[in-house]
Amino acid sequence: MAKKKTRSTKAPQRTPAQEQKARESKAARRAEEKARRKREKRNKILRITAISVGSVAAVAGIAVAVHQLVQNSGILMQTRIAASTKNFELTNAQYCYFYDQCYDSYVSYFSEEGRKLEFDINKKLRDQKTSDGDTWHEFFLENTNAVVQTTLQYCELAYKEGFALTEEQLKTCADNAAKMDMAGMPKGVTREDMQKAMEIELLGNSYYSQYVNAIEVTDEEIDAQYEKNKAKYQMWDVLCYTIAWSADANASNTALTKEQAGQYAKELSECKSVEEFEAYVRNFLIKVKLKTEADADNMVKAMKISTNGASYQAAVADWAMNKSPELYDTFITTEEGQTSYQVYMLTSMPQRNESDTVDFRVIVLPYGSYTDKEGALEKAEMLMDQWEKDGADEDAFYDLALSYTADSSTYQNGGLVKAYSADRTTYGKDIAKWLFADGRKKGDTTILAADDAGTGVVLMAYYLEDNPRNVWENQAYDDVYKAEMAVLTDAQKLVLVSIDQKNQLKLDF
């Protein structure tokens, strides 16, 4: 039986040349494998980096998109606070209502006056500068903040006292907001924002109005005010001449020593009548002070003083009111630190001014604001025609005064002047003659060119009525009333209002 052949597992013997070739081949494979792994590692890193860079870019893109979305949606208008107090705040969106009111009032005033605005209404206010170098946006922020501060202060006082708007008032705000033109408002401002702002405005205004209307000044309070400060409410007339001295007697050829001045003052005080007093002073000015006759006459005329006791030196007020002087008595005084004597002659006795008074409304139109007197008169005639078209009543006159009067003391009250007496010269002599003419009745109007009322002005007047109090009573009444109003003002000052102009500057105006 033939033997079965078996396969040998023993590797055949290689020659030295074959061994060298095998080693080289193996080294090559290892180098290739090492290079392959290195390539794979590098590619992995590149893939990770690419993913990371892509992710960052994606996140950045998302952030930009979100920022734009937030800006366009007005979310920041709702969250940024423009002004606040302890219990109230105005977001930027709500603040826009007050800003818009301020802007409209400014533009309307210039339009009604026929004057050109100093900025372009079609361009952003933040991109236009005033003559002071600020932007017009900053200008309107400053003016708006003045209104906002006062309003929020009154709201805080209202909150403290439990004062709130009625359901009817709240409905009025809602109705007005629903009808409001929103075209000029920045993105993100809603009617709900306008409604909230209106509620805050109305709360502040209502609180102020109820406080003012609740003030009642009684006759007893007027009498008590008079007794507390009689000098302020009593009037008297004097002649007063001052004789000065110099420490250097050689200062000029008309200089007097203290002793010389005292002697002249004593001689002047011995005069017994107005004529004698005036003659002595005139002679003194010409002979001693070497003045011309014309200058001396003018200086004599300037000696006449008519005012209330509070306007005189304390020593003079005490003499006139408490020392019981007779008519034409004289008084010499000098105060510490002065280098002169004042010589007074009493020419009317101290008394309260019992003159009748009237109330009226006035619109003051300066000549210069309308080129000249004729221009101001022409404007007054135009306004009077407008007044007749608007109803020819007190309300119509009030509205015109708010828009056109140049009288800073009355414009906020629609030109109202209370307790005006015939001896006052604030608006010239002709207005007093017209006001106190026989038969004057409510609703009468006039146009007057008042050249003697300071600088030239044209006056439009609307007669209201006889005032129930005379001059001194009205003076005392006003002082009591002002004291009551000071209580409100003092309380208002204690309310801290936080104004965030950084947020306000971001408003898109």
LINUR-V723995 format. One record per pair of residues at least 12 apart in sequence whose ideal C-beta (glycine too) atoms are under 8 Angstrom apart, sorted by the first residue. I is the first residue (numbers start at 1). J is the second residue. D is the distance in whole Angstrom. If there is no record, write none. Layout:
BEGIN
i	j	d
I	J	D
I	J	D
END
This chain:
BEGIN
i	j	d
71	187	8
72	187	6
73	188	7
74	93	7
74	186	8
74	187	5
74	188	1
74	189	7
74	190	8
75	188	7
76	92	7
76	188	7
76	506	8
77	91	7
77	92	5
77	93	4
77	96	8
77	186	7
77	187	8
77	188	4
77	189	6
77	193	8
78	91	6
78	92	8
78	93	6
78	188	7
78	193	8
79	91	7
80	92	4
80	500	8
80	503	4
80	506	7
81	498	8
81	500	6
81	503	6
82	94	8
82	95	4
82	148	8
82	499	8
82	500	6
82	503	6
82	504	5
82	507	8
83	95	6
83	145	7
83	148	5
83	149	7
83	152	6
83	497	6
83	498	7
83	499	5
83	500	7
84	152	8
84	497	7
84	498	5
84	500	8
85	152	5
85	153	7
85	155	7
85	156	5
85	495	6
85	496	7
85	497	6
85	498	7
86	156	6
86	496	8
87	155	8
87	156	6
87	159	5
88	152	5
88	155	5
88	156	7
88	159	7
88	200	6
90	148	7
90	152	7
90	197	7
90	200	7
91	193	7
92	503	6
92	504	7
92	506	7
92	507	6
93	188	6
93	189	5
93	190	7
93	193	4
94	193	5
94	194	8
94	196	5
94	197	4
94	200	7
95	144	7
95	148	7
95	197	7
95	504	7
95	507	7
96	185	6
96	186	6
96	189	5
96	193	7
96	197	8
96	507	7
97	193	7
97	194	5
97	197	4
97	198	7
97	201	8
98	144	5
98	147	6
98	148	5
98	151	8
98	197	6
98	201	7
99	140	6
99	141	7
99	144	5
99	507	7
99	509	7
100	184	7
100	185	7
101	144	8
101	147	8
102	140	6
102	143	5
102	144	5
102	147	7
103	140	6
103	509	8
106	140	7
106	143	8
107	121	7
109	403	7
112	403	5
112	404	8
113	404	8
118	130	7
118	131	7
119	136	5
124	137	8
124	508	8
124	509	7
125	137	4
125	139	8
125	140	6
125	509	5
126	505	8
126	509	6
137	505	7
137	507	8
137	509	5
138	505	8
140	509	7
141	501	6
141	504	5
141	505	7
145	499	5
145	501	8
145	504	8
148	497	8
148	499	8
149	497	5
149	499	7
150	204	7
150	492	7
151	200	6
151	201	6
151	204	4
151	205	7
152	200	7
152	204	7
152	495	7
152	497	5
153	204	8
153	492	5
153	495	4
153	497	6
154	203	8
154	204	4
154	205	7
154	207	5
154	208	5
154	492	7
155	200	6
155	203	5
155	204	5
155	207	7
156	495	5
157	207	6
157	488	8
157	491	6
157	492	7
157	495	7
158	203	6
158	204	7
158	206	8
158	207	4
161	207	8
163	203	8
163	206	8
163	207	5
163	210	7
164	203	7
165	199	6
165	202	6
165	203	6
165	206	7
169	202	6
169	206	7
170	199	7
172	202	8
173	195	5
173	198	4
173	199	5
173	202	6
174	195	6
176	195	8
176	198	6
177	191	5
177	192	8
177	194	4
177	195	4
177	198	6
178	191	6
180	194	5
182	194	8
186	507	6
186	508	4
186	509	7
187	508	7
208	488	8
211	488	6
212	485	8
215	481	6
215	484	5
215	485	7
217	477	5
217	480	5
217	481	6
217	484	8
221	480	5
222	469	8
222	473	6
222	476	5
222	477	6
222	480	7
223	476	8
225	476	4
225	479	6
225	480	5
226	352	8
226	472	7
226	476	5
229	310	7
229	479	8
230	309	7
230	321	7
231	308	7
231	309	3
231	310	5
231	312	8
231	317	5
231	321	6
232	308	6
232	309	7
232	310	4
232	475	7
232	479	8
233	308	7
233	352	6
233	353	8
233	472	4
233	475	6
233	476	6
234	308	6
234	309	5
234	321	7
234	350	5
234	351	6
234	352	6
234	472	8
235	306	7
235	307	7
235	308	5
235	309	8
235	348	8
235	350	7
235	351	7
235	352	7
235	353	5
236	306	8
236	309	7
236	320	6
236	346	7
236	348	5
236	349	6
236	350	4
236	351	7
237	304	7
237	305	7
237	306	5
237	346	8
237	347	5
237	348	4
238	304	8
238	305	5
238	312	8
238	316	8
238	320	8
238	344	5
238	345	6
238	346	6
238	347	6
239	274	7
239	277	5
239	278	7
239	303	5
239	304	6
239	305	8
239	344	7
239	345	4
239	347	6
240	303	6
240	305	5
240	342	6
240	343	7
240	344	5
240	345	8
241	268	7
241	277	8
241	281	5
241	303	5
241	342	7
241	343	5
242	340	5
242	341	7
242	342	5
242	343	8
243	256	7
243	261	5
243	264	5
243	265	5
243	268	7
243	284	8
243	340	6
243	341	5
243	343	7
244	256	7
244	261	7
244	339	6
244	340	4
245	257	6
245	258	4
245	260	7
245	261	4
245	262	8
245	339	6
245	340	7
246	339	7
247	339	7
253	290	8
254	288	7
254	289	5
254	290	6
256	288	8
258	339	8
261	340	7
261	341	6
262	341	6
264	284	6
264	288	7
265	332	5
265	341	4
265	343	5
266	332	7
267	280	7
268	280	5
268	281	7
268	284	8
268	330	7
268	343	5
269	330	4
269	331	7
269	332	5
269	343	5
270	330	8
271	330	7
271	345	7
272	328	6
273	328	6
274	328	7
274	345	7
274	347	6
277	330	8
277	345	5
278	300	5
278	303	7
281	296	8
281	299	8
281	300	6
281	303	7
282	296	5
282	297	7
282	300	5
285	299	6
285	300	8
304	347	8
306	348	8
309	321	6
309	350	7
313	333	6
313	335	7
313	342	8
315	333	5
315	335	8
316	331	7
316	333	6
316	342	8
316	344	6
319	331	5
319	333	8
319	344	8
320	346	6
320	350	5
321	350	5
325	346	5
326	346	8
327	346	6
327	347	7
327	348	8
327	349	6
328	345	6
328	346	6
328	347	7
329	345	7
329	346	5
330	343	6
330	344	6
330	345	5
330	346	8
331	343	8
331	344	5
331	346	8
332	344	8
352	471	8
352	472	4
353	421	7
353	423	8
353	470	7
353	471	4
353	472	5
353	475	8
354	470	5
354	471	7
354	472	7
355	421	4
355	422	6
355	423	6
355	470	6
355	471	5
356	421	7
356	422	7
356	436	8
356	466	7
356	467	8
356	470	6
357	418	8
357	419	4
357	420	6
357	421	5
357	466	8
357	467	4
357	469	7
357	470	6
357	471	6
357	474	6
358	419	8
358	420	6
358	435	5
358	436	7
358	440	8
358	463	7
358	464	7
358	465	7
358	466	6
358	467	6
359	416	7
359	417	7
359	418	5
359	419	7
359	420	7
359	464	4
359	465	6
359	466	8
359	467	5
360	417	6
360	420	7
360	435	6
360	461	6
360	462	6
360	463	5
360	464	5
361	394	7
361	397	5
361	398	7
361	401	6
361	410	8
361	414	6
361	415	4
361	416	6
361	417	7
361	461	7
361	462	4
361	464	7
362	401	7
362	405	7
362	407	7
362	410	7
362	415	5
362	417	6
362	427	7
362	431	8
362	459	6
362	460	7
362	461	5
362	462	8
363	380	8
363	383	7
363	397	8
363	400	6
363	401	5
363	404	6
363	405	4
363	407	8
363	415	5
363	459	7
363	460	4
363	461	8
364	405	5
364	406	5
364	407	4
364	427	8
364	457	5
364	458	8
364	459	6
365	379	6
365	380	6
365	404	7
365	405	8
365	406	7
365	457	6
365	458	4
365	459	8
365	460	7
366	406	5
366	455	6
366	456	7
366	457	5
367	455	7
367	456	4
367	457	7
367	458	7
368	455	7
368	456	8
369	406	6
373	449	6
373	456	6
373	458	7
376	449	8
376	456	8
376	457	7
376	458	4
377	447	7
377	449	7
377	458	6
379	404	8
379	458	7
380	447	5
380	458	5
380	460	5
381	447	7
383	400	6
383	404	6
383	460	6
384	445	7
384	447	7
384	460	7
386	400	7
387	400	6
387	445	8
392	443	8
393	443	7
394	443	8
394	462	7
394	464	7
397	414	7
397	415	7
397	445	8
397	462	4
398	414	3
398	415	7
398	416	8
399	414	7
400	460	8
401	414	5
401	415	3
402	414	6
402	415	8
406	457	7
415	462	8
418	467	6
418	474	7
419	467	5
419	469	7
419	471	7
419	474	4
419	478	8
420	432	8
420	435	7
420	467	8
421	471	5
422	435	8
422	436	5
425	452	8
425	453	7
426	453	7
427	450	6
427	453	5
427	459	6
428	448	8
428	450	4
428	451	7
428	452	4
428	453	4
428	459	8
429	452	6
430	448	5
430	450	6
430	452	8
431	448	6
431	450	6
431	453	8
431	459	6
431	461	6
434	446	6
434	448	7
434	461	7
435	461	7
435	463	7
440	463	6
441	463	7
442	463	6
442	464	6
442	465	6
443	462	7
443	463	7
444	462	8
444	463	4
445	460	7
445	461	6
445	462	5
445	463	7
446	459	8
446	460	8
446	461	5
447	459	7
447	460	6
448	461	7
END
